[in-house]
Every structure is written in C-alpha cells, then in structure tokens.
Amino acid sequence: MLIPFFILYAQDSQTLPKIPDITIDTSTTPKEIPTPNENNDTKEIRNPFESVVTPKQSGQISNPPQLSLFTQTTLNLPSTARKIKKITLAYQNLDGSISTIEQELNGDIDWHFPLILSQEIKPEMQSQKLQDFNLGKIFDFHIDKQKITLKTPLNMIRDFTLASPTRLILDFKSNSKKVLQDFIQTNLPIISKVDLQTHLDFYRITFTLDGQYKYSIKNLKEKGLEIELF
C-alpha cells in the first residue's frame, strides 16, 4: 500500500519555472559629466582700477523723490500731565527701515500749553563759501545746496560712494598723461571739500559729504553733469 502512495506523490509534484540568466556588460564604464574647472587661464581677470561697487549699490537713484521738508508740529497734553519724562521719535532711514531715538527728560510741565517740536535752522557761517570754482582747468563746479553742476569735456566712466567719511566718487576718462591734483575747501554745510586726483588712465573727483545721501546724475546738453543729493 505504501508504494502506490509514493508514486502518486511523485506525480503531483511540479517543478519551478527556470529563472532567466542576467548578463551585465562590464566592458563599458559610466561616463562622468565634466565640471568646469576655474584656473588662471579661464578665470576672468578684473580690472584692479575698476570699482567693485555699482551705482545701484552705492546709492544712485533714477527717480528722485519729491521732498516735503518738516518744519514743526505741536502736541497737546491731557489735563492730567504734570511732568515730562521721555520723548521717543520714530524716523525712516535711507533704506526704508524705521528706527527710533529716545531722549530722557525730567521737568514740570503746564498742560495748558502745547509742546512744540521744530527743526533748528543754524545761522549761516561767516566764513567765505565757495560755490563756483575750477579744478585742473578742465572741471568747472557750481554748488547750490544739494545740487552740483559739473562742466567738463571728459566722459564719466563710473560713480560710487565710500564711507568714513561719506564721499561721492566720480571717475573721468583721461585724454592725456597730464598729472592733475588739486582740492577746494568749500565751507558749505553739505559738501565741505572737493578733491581732484590722477590715477592710471582716469581723473577722480571726490566730494566729501556731511552724511549719507542717495543721489541722481543727469547729463547736460552742454558737456557736463548735474548731480543732486537726497
């Protein structure tokens, strides 16, 4: 009885399907994507005499704002006010951000009278102010408050600003190898000094300013520029 059972079991068993062989071609190797290598032959060389600051970075603006100068304002106090302790003033910076400045105070006040905040106008200095002058016999200047008219036959090649102290720099292409160096103390409240210096192939005009400004530059019909500070 055991023999038939063994034969039946053998007939019912099935063989697994044959797994196909996988062949890998090792004769070819993957190619690497070349990456650009920067060396002394391919690296772009920067002109050492060219400013790394562009006019936009240095503060030049194309659409000057219409200024509305503050004169004064009054602040009415409530009837409970008896002492003044502190004043906080919020102001807007050149970049548009808002900052505050605080001034500690201590004194009795009469609430019947308003507080007045105004901007002080300093009396004019008695020293001679130079608004019209010439540097190097090729740069004619006229300064009217925050506006500069500069007449010259040379072409401006770049403009930028520097800090500590704040200076506005204008570079002009030199047509000769003549060395020019001169300066003027203007005694003006905004532009205190103007310098002329000679570099490798250009002349540099430097305006020393009393603080940070944005500026605009326009070409004049007759050779020259109009610079306005804001």
N, CA and C of each residue as an Amber inpcrd file, in Angstrom:
protein
   690
   0.8170000  -1.2130000   0.0000000   0.0000000   0.0000000   0.0000000
   0.8490000   1.2610000   0.0000000   2.0480000   1.1840000   0.4710000
   2.9120000   2.3610000   0.5310000   3.4770000   2.7100000  -0.8240000
   3.6860000   1.7560000  -1.6330000   4.3100000   2.0220000  -2.9310000
   3.4050000   2.8480000  -3.8170000   2.1470000   2.5780000  -3.9820000
   1.2790000   3.4190000  -4.8240000   1.2190000   4.8660000  -4.3230000
   1.2160000   5.0190000  -2.9890000   1.1550000   6.3850000  -2.4360000
   2.3710000   7.1890000  -2.8260000   3.5320000   6.6090000  -2.8140000
   4.7730000   7.2840000  -3.1840000   4.7470000   7.6860000  -4.6430000
   4.2100000   6.8170000  -5.4820000   4.1440000   7.1120000  -6.9110000
   3.1870000   8.2610000  -7.1700000   2.0540000   8.2820000  -6.4350000
   1.0780000   9.3500000  -6.6150000   1.6560000  10.6940000  -6.1940000
   2.4000000  10.6950000  -5.1110000   3.0060000  11.9400000  -4.6080000
   4.0380000  12.4770000  -5.5790000   4.7570000  11.5720000  -6.1870000
   5.7760000  11.9820000  -7.1490000   5.1500000  12.5720000  -8.3980000
   3.9700000  12.0210000  -8.7800000   3.3260000  12.5350000  -9.9810000
   2.7210000  13.9230000  -9.7560000   2.2820000  14.1940000  -8.5060000
   1.6490000  15.5020000  -8.2350000   2.6480000  16.6350000  -8.0880000
   3.9040000  16.3330000  -7.7800000   4.8920000  17.4130000  -7.5780000
   5.2050000  18.0980000  -8.9030000   5.4140000  19.4570000  -8.8530000
   5.6990000  20.2560000 -10.0380000   7.0350000  20.9480000  -9.8680000
   7.6960000  21.1620000 -10.9980000   8.9950000  21.8450000 -10.9710000
   8.7910000  23.3390000 -11.1500000   9.6540000  24.1590000 -10.4970000
   9.5850000  25.6270000 -10.6000000  10.0550000  26.0750000 -11.9710000
   9.5090000  27.2280000 -12.4800000   9.9680000  27.7250000 -13.7950000
  11.4130000  28.1830000 -13.7030000  12.1070000  28.0720000 -14.7650000
  13.5220000  28.4290000 -14.8220000  13.6890000  29.9460000 -14.8500000
  14.5600000  30.4490000 -13.9690000  14.8350000  31.8970000 -13.8910000
  15.8210000  32.2580000 -14.9860000  15.4680000  33.2550000 -15.8210000
  16.3960000  33.6110000 -16.9150000  17.6840000  34.1990000 -16.3580000
  18.7570000  33.9690000 -17.0720000  20.0660000  34.4890000 -16.6720000
  20.1650000  35.9840000 -16.9930000  20.7860000  36.7340000 -16.0880000
  21.0120000  38.1760000 -16.2750000  22.4690000  38.3860000 -16.5900000
  22.6960000  39.0560000 -17.7080000  24.0810000  39.3150000 -18.1170000
  24.3840000  40.7930000 -17.9610000  25.5070000  41.1190000 -17.3860000
  25.9550000  42.5060000 -17.1740000  27.1800000  42.7460000 -18.0150000
  27.0750000  43.7950000 -18.8440000  28.2020000  44.1500000 -19.7020000
  29.1710000  45.0230000 -18.9120000  30.3010000  44.4440000 -18.5740000
  31.3200000  45.1730000 -17.7870000  32.3780000  45.8110000 -18.6630000
  32.1950000  45.7200000 -19.9770000  33.2180000  46.2860000 -20.8670000
  33.1120000  47.8020000 -20.9600000  31.9000000  48.3590000 -20.6360000
  31.7210000  49.8190000 -20.6970000  31.6040000  50.3660000 -19.2880000
  32.1280000  51.5300000 -19.0810000  32.0850000  52.1960000 -17.7650000
  31.2760000  53.4720000 -17.8870000  30.5280000  53.8330000 -16.8320000
  29.7330000  55.0710000 -16.9050000  30.6240000  56.2850000 -17.0730000
  30.1200000  57.2310000 -17.8690000  30.8750000  58.4510000 -18.1320000
  30.5210000  59.5130000 -17.0980000  31.5290000  60.2180000 -16.6410000
  31.3140000  61.3090000 -15.6960000  31.0600000  62.6050000 -16.4540000
  30.1040000  63.3860000 -15.9260000  29.8230000  64.6930000 -16.5240000
  30.9170000  65.6490000 -16.1030000  31.5990000  66.2310000 -17.0590000
  32.7090000  67.1160000 -16.6860000  32.1990000  68.3570000 -15.9830000
  32.8960000  68.7780000 -14.9480000  32.5840000  70.0090000 -14.2260000
  33.5880000  71.0640000 -14.6080000  33.1160000  72.2970000 -14.7820000
  34.0580000  73.3540000 -15.1850000  35.0710000  73.6290000 -14.0970000
  36.3080000  73.6650000 -14.4840000  37.3910000  73.9780000 -13.5540000
  37.8850000  75.3800000 -13.8330000  37.9410000  76.1930000 -12.7800000
  38.4150000  77.5650000 -12.9360000  39.8880000  77.6060000 -12.5930000
  40.6670000  78.0490000 -13.5150000  42.0900000  78.1950000 -13.2600000
  42.5260000  79.5720000 -13.7200000  43.8100000  79.8010000 -13.6770000
  44.3290000  81.1170000 -14.0440000  44.1160000  81.4390000 -15.5150000
  43.9360000  80.3610000 -16.3510000  43.7400000  80.5930000 -17.7840000
  42.2950000  80.9330000 -18.1130000  41.3380000  80.3290000 -17.3170000
  39.9250000  80.5240000 -17.6200000  39.2750000  81.5660000 -16.7420000
  39.8620000  81.9090000 -15.6200000  39.2650000  82.8700000 -14.6960000
  39.2840000  84.2690000 -15.2870000  38.1270000  84.9300000 -15.2000000
  38.0290000  86.2940000 -15.7250000  38.8260000  87.2370000 -14.8450000
  39.6400000  88.0500000 -15.4550000  40.5040000  88.9700000 -14.7220000
  39.7750000  90.2890000 -14.5460000  39.6910000  90.7740000 -13.2870000
  39.0330000  92.0410000 -13.0010000  40.0290000  93.1740000 -13.0800000
  39.6060000  94.2550000 -13.6720000  40.4450000  95.4450000 -13.7450000
  40.6600000  95.9800000 -12.3380000  41.8990000  96.0410000 -11.8530000
  42.1300000  96.4860000 -10.4690000  41.7530000  97.9320000 -10.2320000
  41.6090000  98.7150000 -11.3100000  41.2620000 100.1200000 -11.1530000
  39.7650000 100.3560000 -11.2850000  39.0070000  99.2730000 -11.5050000
  37.5640000  99.4060000 -11.6570000  36.8940000  99.1490000 -10.3260000
  35.9590000  99.9800000  -9.9660000  35.2780000  99.8470000  -8.6880000
  34.4050000  98.5960000  -8.6850000  34.3970000  97.8790000  -7.5380000
  33.5390000  96.7100000  -7.4090000  32.1330000  97.1130000  -6.9780000
  31.9030000  98.3930000  -6.7420000  30.6080000  98.8890000  -6.3290000
  29.8930000  99.4890000  -7.5220000  28.6710000  99.0380000  -7.7760000
  27.8960000  99.5720000  -8.8850000  27.0930000 100.7730000  -8.4100000
  26.6170000 101.6070000  -9.3620000  25.8470000 102.7780000  -8.9480000
  24.6390000 102.4430000  -8.1040000  23.9470000 101.3200000  -8.4050000
  22.7800000 100.9690000  -7.6060000  23.1810000 100.6340000  -6.1790000
  24.3200000  99.9190000  -6.0120000  24.7750000  99.5930000  -4.6810000
  25.2310000 100.8300000  -3.9280000  25.7300000 101.7980000  -4.6410000
  26.3110000 102.9530000  -3.9760000  25.2840000 104.0190000  -3.6420000
  24.0440000 103.8820000  -4.0720000  23.0090000 104.8150000  -3.6770000
  22.4440000 105.6720000  -4.7800000  22.8730000 105.4950000  -6.0220000
  22.3300000 106.3170000  -7.0980000  20.9070000 105.8790000  -7.4090000
  20.0110000 106.8260000  -7.5710000  18.6180000 106.5330000  -7.8710000
  18.2360000 107.2210000  -9.1680000  17.3020000 106.5920000  -9.9070000
  16.9060000 107.1260000 -11.2080000  15.7130000 108.0640000 -11.1050000
  14.8640000 107.8680000 -10.0810000  13.6870000 108.7140000  -9.9020000
  13.7810000 109.4300000  -8.5600000  14.3300000 110.6320000  -8.5340000
  14.4800000 111.3560000  -7.2690000  13.1250000 111.6380000  -6.6310000
  13.0100000 111.4850000  -5.2970000  11.7350000 111.7640000  -4.6310000
  11.4720000 113.2590000  -4.5280000  10.1910000 113.6040000  -4.4230000
   9.7970000 114.9860000  -4.1820000   9.8180000 115.2230000  -2.6710000
  10.7100000 116.0850000  -2.2110000  10.8970000 116.2920000  -0.7840000
   9.8050000 117.1890000  -0.2120000   9.3240000 116.8190000   0.9750000
   8.3980000 117.6430000   1.7400000   9.0330000 117.8510000   3.1080000
   9.7520000 118.9510000   3.2600000  10.5580000 119.1660000   4.4520000
   9.6880000 119.4370000   5.6720000  10.0580000 118.8090000   6.7890000
   9.3820000 119.0290000   8.0610000   9.8060000 120.3770000   8.6390000
   8.8340000 121.1170000   9.1940000   9.1610000 122.3930000   9.8430000
   8.9030000 122.3170000  11.3440000   7.6270000 122.1200000  11.7330000
   7.3330000 121.9710000  13.1520000   5.9620000 121.3500000  13.3410000
   5.7180000 120.8460000  14.5540000   4.4220000 120.2970000  14.9150000
   4.1680000 120.5830000  16.3880000   2.8990000 120.5690000  16.7990000
   2.5300000 120.8110000  18.1930000   1.8520000 119.5730000  18.7610000
   2.0420000 119.3610000  20.0580000   1.4600000 118.2110000  20.7460000
   0.6960000 118.7250000  21.9620000  -0.6240000 118.5280000  21.9610000
  -1.4610000 118.9530000  23.0840000  -1.4700000 117.8780000  24.1630000
  -1.2950000 118.2890000  25.4010000  -1.2160000 117.3640000  26.5260000
  -2.5740000 117.2300000  27.2170000  -2.8390000 116.0680000  27.8250000
  -4.0700000 115.9220000  28.6150000  -3.9600000 116.6970000  29.9330000
  -5.0950000 116.9480000  30.5720000  -5.1110000 117.7500000  31.8000000
  -4.4760000 117.0370000  32.9830000  -4.2010000 115.7460000  32.8400000
  -3.5560000 115.0030000  33.9310000  -2.0350000 115.0950000  33.8870000
  -1.4630000 115.6330000  32.8120000   0.0000000 115.6730000  32.6560000
   0.6020000 116.6960000  33.6120000   1.6580000 116.2750000  34.3300000
   2.3360000 117.1550000  35.2730000   3.8560000 117.1750000  35.0730000
   4.4370000 116.0940000  34.6400000   5.8820000 116.0300000  34.4270000
   6.1820000 115.3970000  33.0660000   7.2320000 115.8610000  32.4260000
   7.6940000 115.2430000  31.1820000   8.8690000 114.3320000  31.5230000
   8.8450000 113.0980000  31.0250000   9.8530000 112.1010000  31.3990000
  10.7100000 111.6500000  30.2190000  10.1060000 111.5150000  29.0450000
  10.8580000 110.9630000  27.9150000  10.1600000 111.3170000  26.6090000
  10.9640000 111.4900000  25.5560000  10.4400000 111.6970000  24.2030000
  11.0030000 110.6060000  23.3000000  10.1420000 109.9390000  22.5440000
  10.5490000 108.9190000  21.5750000  10.1870000 109.4060000  20.1770000
  11.1850000 109.4160000  19.3010000  10.9860000 109.8990000  17.9310000
  11.2760000 108.7660000  16.9550000  10.3130000 108.4630000  16.0910000
  10.4960000 107.4400000  15.0510000  10.8280000 108.1350000  13.7360000
  11.8050000 107.5830000  13.0040000  12.2080000 108.1720000  11.7310000
  12.5030000 107.0670000  10.7220000  12.4340000 107.4280000   9.4410000
  12.6830000 106.4750000   8.3560000  14.0880000 106.6620000   7.8110000
  14.8080000 105.5490000   7.6060000  16.1750000 105.5680000   7.1010000
  16.1980000 105.5920000   5.5740000  17.4170000 105.7010000   5.0270000
  17.5810000 105.7010000   3.5740000  17.0330000 104.4390000   2.9300000
  17.2010000 103.2730000   3.6060000  16.7570000 102.0020000   3.0310000
  15.2780000 101.7280000   3.2650000  14.5600000 102.6670000   3.8850000
  13.1320000 102.4980000   4.1210000  12.7860000 101.9270000   5.4780000
  13.7660000 101.4210000   6.2230000  13.5030000 100.8620000   7.5420000
  13.1770000 101.9750000   8.5390000  12.4760000 101.6130000   9.6110000
  12.0630000 102.5620000  10.6330000  12.8910000 102.3330000  11.8970000
  13.4520000 103.4030000  12.4380000  14.2110000 103.3540000  13.6840000
  13.6450000 104.3860000  14.6460000  14.0260000 104.2600000  15.9240000
  13.5710000 105.2090000  16.9390000  14.7560000 105.7320000  17.7240000
  14.6000000 106.9400000  18.2320000  15.5960000 107.5410000  19.1070000
  14.8580000 108.0920000  20.3240000  15.4300000 107.8710000  21.5060000
  14.7880000 108.3050000  22.7380000  15.6510000 109.3340000  23.4500000
  14.9940000 110.2980000  24.0750000  15.6790000 111.3180000  24.8630000
  15.0200000 111.3780000  26.2410000  15.7930000 111.0380000  27.2760000
  15.2840000 111.1060000  28.6410000  15.1650000 112.5690000  29.0680000
  14.0220000 112.9180000  29.6690000  13.7640000 114.2780000  30.1460000
  13.2230000 114.2150000  31.5690000  13.2950000 115.3340000  32.2590000
  12.7410000 115.3880000  33.6150000  12.4360000 116.8400000  33.9550000
  11.1670000 117.1710000  34.0240000  10.7950000 118.5470000  34.3380000
   9.2950000 118.7000000  34.4750000   8.8890000 119.7260000  35.2010000
   7.4670000 120.0240000  35.3520000   6.9360000 120.6760000  34.0770000
   5.6940000 120.3840000  33.7520000   5.0720000 120.9650000  32.5600000
   3.6820000 121.4800000  32.9080000   3.2490000 122.4610000  32.1630000
   1.9000000 123.0090000  32.2860000   1.0990000 122.5060000  31.0970000
   0.1000000 121.6830000  31.3540000  -0.6370000 121.0410000  30.2770000
  -1.4400000 122.0440000  29.4430000  -1.6090000 123.2780000  29.9550000
  -2.3510000 124.2830000  29.1950000  -1.6220000 124.6930000  27.9150000
  -0.3050000 124.5080000  27.8980000   0.4930000 124.9440000  26.7500000
   1.0010000 123.7170000  25.9860000   0.8440000 123.6910000  24.6670000
   1.2860000 122.5180000  23.8890000   2.8060000 122.4440000  23.8090000
   3.2980000 121.2290000  23.5790000   4.7150000 121.0340000  23.2790000
   4.9300000 121.2660000  21.7870000   6.0310000 121.8930000  21.4420000
   6.3300000 122.2200000  20.0440000   7.6310000 121.5370000  19.6410000
   7.5770000 120.7530000  18.5710000   8.7690000 120.1210000  18.0050000
   9.0740000 120.8000000  16.6770000  10.2660000 121.3820000  16.5670000
  10.6510000 122.0650000  15.3320000  12.0980000 121.7380000  15.0110000
  12.4850000 121.9550000  13.7680000  13.8540000 121.7110000  13.3330000
  14.6310000 123.0180000  13.3760000  15.7660000 122.9790000  14.0760000
  16.5620000 124.1870000  14.2600000  17.2740000 124.5670000  12.9690000
  17.2150000 125.8210000  12.6340000  17.9460000 126.3520000  11.4850000
  19.1700000 127.0780000  12.0110000  20.3440000 126.5310000  11.7120000
  21.5750000 127.1290000  12.2160000  21.8790000 128.4220000  11.4700000
  22.3990000 129.4110000  12.1670000  22.7940000 130.6480000  11.4800000
  23.9350000 130.3910000  10.5160000  23.9640000 131.1210000   9.4160000
  24.9920000 130.9220000   8.4060000  26.3670000 131.2790000   8.9540000
  27.3570000 130.4970000   8.5690000  28.7280000 130.7560000   8.9820000
  29.2430000 132.0120000   8.2910000  30.1170000 132.7100000   8.9910000
  30.6660000 133.9460000   8.4490000  31.8050000 133.6930000   7.4660000
  32.3380000 132.4430000   7.4590000  33.4470000 132.1410000   6.5610000
  32.9750000 132.1690000   5.1090000  33.8910000 132.4600000   4.2200000
  33.5530000 132.5850000   2.7980000  33.2160000 131.2290000   2.2010000
  32.0940000 131.1730000   1.5200000  31.6520000 129.9340000   0.8940000
  32.0030000 129.9700000  -0.5910000  32.5540000 128.8540000  -1.0580000
  32.9320000 128.7470000  -2.4660000  31.9150000 127.8670000  -3.1830000
  31.0340000 128.4940000  -3.9420000  30.0270000 127.7560000  -4.7000000
  30.4340000 127.5750000  -6.1540000  31.2750000 128.4600000  -6.6660000
  31.7380000 128.3860000  -8.0520000  33.2640000 128.3530000  -8.0560000
  33.8240000 127.3030000  -8.6520000  35.2830000 127.1720000  -8.6830000
  35.6830000 126.2040000  -9.7890000  36.9930000 126.1240000 -10.0460000
  37.5510000 125.2770000 -11.1060000  38.6790000 124.4430000 -10.5270000
  38.7840000 123.1940000 -10.9870000  39.8900000 122.3140000 -10.6030000
  40.5680000 121.7960000 -11.8640000  41.8900000 121.9210000 -11.9240000
  42.6570000 121.3820000 -13.0360000  42.4100000 122.0370000 -14.3700000
  41.6830000 123.1490000 -14.3830000  41.3520000 123.8800000 -15.6120000
  40.4660000 123.0950000 -16.5830000  39.9430000 121.9500000 -16.1410000
  39.0280000 121.1760000 -17.0040000  37.7460000 120.7780000 -16.2670000
  37.6250000 121.1300000 -14.9840000  36.4240000 120.8170000 -14.2110000
  35.8880000 122.1110000 -13.5930000  34.7150000 122.5440000 -14.0480000
  34.0570000 123.7380000 -13.5120000  32.8710000 123.3180000 -12.6490000
  32.8140000 123.8500000 -11.4250000  31.7940000 123.4560000 -10.4650000
  30.9040000 124.6430000 -10.0990000  29.6190000 124.3200000  -9.9160000
  28.6750000 125.2430000  -9.2900000  27.8430000 124.4160000  -8.3150000
  27.8760000 124.7980000  -7.0260000  27.1660000 124.0520000  -5.9860000
  26.0820000 124.9430000  -5.4030000  24.8470000 124.4550000  -5.4420000
  23.7040000 125.1660000  -4.8700000  22.9830000 124.2170000  -3.9210000
  23.2810000 124.3410000  -2.6320000  22.7220000 123.4760000  -1.5890000
  23.0650000 122.0160000  -1.8950000  22.0700000 121.2130000  -2.3320000
  22.3150000 119.7910000  -2.5810000  22.4150000 119.4640000  -4.0690000
  22.5700000 120.4810000  -4.8920000  22.6750000 120.2720000  -6.3390000
  24.0430000 120.7420000  -6.8320000  24.7010000 119.8950000  -7.6270000
  26.0310000 120.1840000  -8.1610000  25.9510000 120.2050000  -9.6820000
  26.4430000 121.2690000 -10.2820000  26.6010000 121.3270000 -11.7330000
  28.0870000 121.2400000 -12.0430000  28.4690000 120.2210000 -12.7980000
  29.8780000 119.9790000 -13.1270000  30.0270000 119.9800000 -14.6490000
  30.7960000 120.9260000 -15.1660000  31.0340000 121.0190000 -16.6070000
  32.4650000 120.6010000 -16.9090000  32.6000000 119.6580000 -17.8540000
  33.9020000 119.1360000 -18.2520000  33.7860000 118.4950000 -19.6310000
  34.8280000 118.5400000 -20.4510000  34.7920000 117.8660000 -21.7540000
  35.0220000 116.3630000 -21.6430000  35.3850000 115.8680000 -20.4700000
  35.7030000 114.4500000 -20.2950000  34.4400000 113.6430000 -20.0230000
  34.5010000 112.3510000 -20.3470000  33.3780000 111.4430000 -20.1420000
  33.5280000 110.7030000 -18.8180000  32.4290000 110.6530000 -18.0570000
  32.4370000 109.9080000 -16.8030000  32.3630000 108.4100000 -17.0950000
  33.2060000 107.6150000 -16.4110000  33.2320000 106.1700000 -16.6400000
  32.6050000 105.3830000 -15.4880000  32.4950000 105.9660000 -14.3060000
  31.8440000 105.2790000 -13.1780000  31.6050000 106.2710000 -12.0440000
  30.7060000 105.8690000 -11.1270000  30.4070000 106.6570000  -9.9310000
  30.0490000 105.7060000  -8.8000000  30.4290000 106.0470000  -7.5870000
  30.1270000 105.2240000  -6.4140000  30.3660000 106.0580000  -5.1690000
  30.0330000 105.5030000  -3.9990000  30.2300000 106.1940000  -2.7310000
  31.1360000 105.3860000  -1.8240000  31.8030000 106.0740000  -0.9200000
  32.6340000 105.4660000   0.1080000  32.2240000 106.0350000   1.4610000
  32.5510000 105.2880000   2.5220000  32.1520000 105.6990000   3.8630000
  33.3610000 106.0930000   4.7000000  33.0630000 106.7460000   5.8270000
  34.0520000 107.1020000   6.8650000  35.2320000 107.9070000   6.3320000
  35.0470000 109.1490000   5.9650000  33.7770000 109.8830000   5.8900000
  33.0380000 109.5760000   4.5950000  31.7810000 109.9780000   4.5420000
  30.9820000 109.7320000   3.3420000  31.4990000 110.5750000   2.1840000
  31.7790000 109.8930000   1.0560000  32.2950000 110.5680000  -0.1280000
  31.5860000 110.0630000  -1.3820000  31.3170000 110.9730000  -2.2870000
  30.7900000 110.6350000  -3.6080000  31.9430000 110.7140000  -4.5930000
  32.1780000 109.6130000  -5.3360000  33.3250000 109.5000000  -6.2370000
  32.8420000 109.4940000  -7.6820000  33.4670000 110.3240000  -8.5210000
  33.2160000 110.3310000  -9.9610000  34.5500000 110.1600000 -10.6770000
  34.6270000 109.1670000 -11.5790000  35.8450000 108.9220000 -12.3610000
  35.6120000 109.3250000 -13.8140000  36.5980000 110.0270000 -14.3950000
  36.5020000 110.5190000 -15.7700000  37.6850000 110.0080000 -16.5850000
  37.3950000 109.5610000 -17.8070000  38.4270000 109.0590000 -18.7030000
  39.4120000 110.1630000 -19.0400000  40.7160000 109.8590000 -18.8880000
  41.7570000 110.8470000 -19.1670000  42.1470000 110.7960000 -20.6370000
  42.2390000 111.9600000 -21.2680000  42.6520000 112.0380000 -22.6710000
  44.1410000 112.3200000 -22.8240000  44.8320000 112.4940000 -21.7190000
  46.2670000 112.7880000 -21.7710000  46.9410000 112.1620000 -20.5570000
  48.2560000 112.2540000 -20.5190000  49.0330000 111.7270000 -19.4000000
  49.3890000 112.8160000 -18.3970000  48.7270000 113.9400000 -18.5050000
  48.9980000 115.0520000 -17.6020000  48.5010000 114.7280000 -16.2020000
  49.3550000 114.9250000 -15.2090000  49.0070000 114.6430000 -13.8180000
  48.3480000 115.8810000 -13.2140000  47.1310000 115.6990000 -12.6940000
  46.3880000 116.7860000 -12.0670000  46.0930000 116.4260000 -10.6190000
  46.2990000 117.3820000  -9.7340000  45.9910000 117.1680000  -8.3200000
  45.6700000 118.5190000  -7.6880000  44.4650000 118.6100000  -7.1010000
  44.0290000 119.8810000  -6.5320000  42.8640000 119.6040000  -5.5840000
  42.5220000 120.5820000  -4.7420000  41.3570000 120.4450000  -3.8680000
  40.8550000 121.8290000  -3.4810000  39.5970000 121.8670000  -3.0300000
  38.9610000 123.1060000  -2.5910000  38.1870000 122.8280000  -1.3010000
  38.4090000 123.6530000  -0.2760000  37.5700000 123.6450000   0.9170000
  36.4320000 124.6350000   0.6740000  35.2150000 124.1140000   0.5200000
  34.0940000 124.9660000   0.1260000  33.4630000 125.7160000   1.2960000
  33.6000000 125.1860000   2.5210000  32.9290000 125.7430000   3.7070000
  31.4090000 125.7160000   3.5720000  30.9100000 124.8250000   2.7240000
  29.4690000 124.6550000   2.5630000  28.9590000 123.6240000   3.5690000
  27.6770000 123.6910000   3.9650000  27.1750000 122.7900000   5.0080000
  27.0680000 121.3290000   4.5930000  26.8670000 121.0140000   3.3210000
  26.6680000 119.6300000   2.8780000  27.9060000 119.0740000   2.1930000
  28.4790000 119.8380000   1.2890000  29.6810000 119.4160000   0.5540000
  30.8330000 120.2940000   1.0370000  31.6500000 119.7500000   1.9340000
  32.6800000 120.5640000   2.5810000  33.9810000 120.6260000   1.7930000
  34.2300000 119.6390000   0.9280000  35.5130000 119.5890000   0.2310000
  35.3530000 118.8650000  -1.1000000  36.1140000 119.3090000  -2.1140000
  36.1360000 118.6580000  -3.4260000  37.5900000 118.4360000  -3.8130000
  37.9360000 117.1780000  -4.1470000  39.3110000 116.8130000  -4.4980000
  39.3990000 116.3770000  -5.9540000  40.5510000 116.6420000  -6.5690000
  40.8920000 116.1460000  -7.9070000  42.1990000 115.3750000  -7.8090000
  42.1790000 114.1060000  -8.2640000  43.3720000 113.2570000  -8.2380000
  43.5330000 112.5660000  -9.5840000  44.7850000 112.1730000  -9.8870000
  45.0990000 111.4650000 -11.1270000  45.4040000 110.0110000 -10.8200000
  44.7590000 109.0980000 -11.5580000  45.0400000 107.6730000 -11.4560000
  45.6580000 107.2070000 -12.7810000  45.7090000 105.9080000 -12.9980000
  46.4390000 105.3570000 -14.1370000  45.9990000 105.9700000 -15.4640000
  44.7100000 105.8810000 -15.7650000  44.2090000 106.4280000 -17.0310000
  42.9150000 107.2030000 -16.8340000  42.6910000 107.7080000 -15.6360000
  41.4840000 108.4850000 -15.3870000  41.7310000 109.4930000 -14.2660000
  40.8730000 110.5110000 -14.2410000  40.8850000 111.5150000 -13.1790000
  39.7330000 111.2160000 -12.2160000  39.9670000 111.4490000 -10.9430000
  38.9490000 111.1640000  -9.9240000  38.5520000 112.4450000  -9.2010000
  37.2370000 112.7070000  -9.1800000  36.6660000 113.8110000  -8.4150000
  36.0040000 113.2260000  -7.1700000  36.3450000 113.7660000  -5.9970000
  35.8040000 113.2800000  -4.7330000  35.0890000 114.4140000  -4.0110000
  33.7990000 114.2030000  -3.7250000  33.0200000 115.1500000  -2.9250000
  32.9240000 114.6050000  -1.4970000  33.4200000 115.3490000  -0.5260000
  33.2930000 114.9580000   0.8780000  31.9790000 115.5110000   1.4190000
  31.1140000 114.6150000   1.9310000  29.7670000 114.9810000   2.3670000
  29.6650000 114.9500000   3.8920000  28.6250000 115.5930000   4.4080000
  28.4380000 115.6460000   5.8590000  27.6320000 114.4710000   6.3900000
  27.1850000 113.5580000   5.5240000  26.4220000 112.3900000   5.9490000
  26.0730000 111.5260000   4.7560000  25.1990000 110.5390000   4.9810000
  24.8130000 109.6000000   3.9270000  23.6720000 110.1830000   3.0880000
  23.8100000 110.0220000   1.7750000  22.8010000 110.5070000   0.8360000
  22.6230000 109.5010000  -0.2940000  21.4190000 109.5140000  -0.8930000
  21.2400000 108.9460000  -2.2170000  21.4470000 110.0740000  -3.2150000
  21.6640000 109.7160000  -4.4760000  21.9520000 110.7600000  -5.4520000
  21.4750000 110.3520000  -6.8360000  21.3020000 111.3490000  -7.6910000
  20.9690000 111.1150000  -9.0990000  21.9380000 111.9180000  -9.9530000
  22.2310000 111.4040000 -11.1530000  23.1560000 112.0580000 -12.0800000
  22.4720000 112.1780000 -13.4410000  22.4610000 113.3960000 -13.9920000
  21.8960000 113.6470000 -15.3150000  22.9580000 114.2800000 -16.2040000
  22.9350000 113.9080000 -17.4780000  23.8360000 114.5210000 -18.4560000
  23.2480000 115.8440000 -18.9400000  24.0990000 116.8510000 -19.0320000
  23.6830000 118.1500000 -19.5420000  23.8380000 118.2040000 -21.0590000
  23.0700000 119.0760000 -21.7010000  23.1850000 119.2310000 -23.1570000
  24.5800000 119.7020000 -23.5370000  25.0560000 120.7450000 -22.8400000
  26.4510000 121.1320000 -22.9980000  27.2620000 120.2190000 -22.0860000
  28.4710000 119.8840000 -22.4860000  29.2800000 118.8810000 -21.8020000
  29.2500000 119.0790000 -20.2880000  28.7710000 118.0760000 -19.5780000
  28.7690000 118.1760000 -18.1310000  27.7010000 117.3120000 -17.4940000
  27.5970000 117.4160000 -16.1520000  26.6830000 116.6000000 -15.3690000
  25.9470000 117.4680000 -14.3590000  24.7660000 116.9920000 -13.9690000
  24.0210000 117.5940000 -12.8680000  23.8030000 116.5150000 -11.8170000
  24.3580000 116.7090000 -10.6300000  24.2600000 115.7420000  -9.5420000
  23.3810000 116.3270000  -8.4560000  22.4200000 115.5440000  -7.9760000
  21.5350000 116.0050000  -6.9060000  21.5600000 114.9950000  -5.7700000
  21.6980000 115.4840000  -4.5460000  21.7580000 114.6520000  -3.3470000
  20.4030000 114.6540000  -2.6520000  20.0340000 113.4870000  -2.0530000
  18.7490000 113.3600000  -1.3630000  18.9680000 112.7590000   0.0090000
